[in-house]
Amino acid sequence: MYTCQYCGQMVFRPYEPKPCFIMFFHDEKIETALAVPENDSFYRITKGKYKDNLVHVFDIVRKH
């Protein structure tokens, strides 16, 4: 059993959020990347040239 890093409850498997495509602003341009939620304020980019960078939710234009 594991402790969930988001809610603190004991679970059988750690929660693995599914990646989704996000469109976000970077230097006044709109970029697209595959990302997973890191916490309530940020998404972590999982693939591409911005891999492992965080994107604030206020910079996200669209999630799909």
Beta strands, then each sheet from edge to edge (+ up, - down):
strand 1: 2-3
strand 2: 10-11
strand 3: 20-26
strand 4: 29-37
strand 5: 42-45
strand 6: 54-56
strand 7: 60-63
sheet 1: 1+ 2-
sheet 2: 6+ 5- 4+ 3- 7+
end
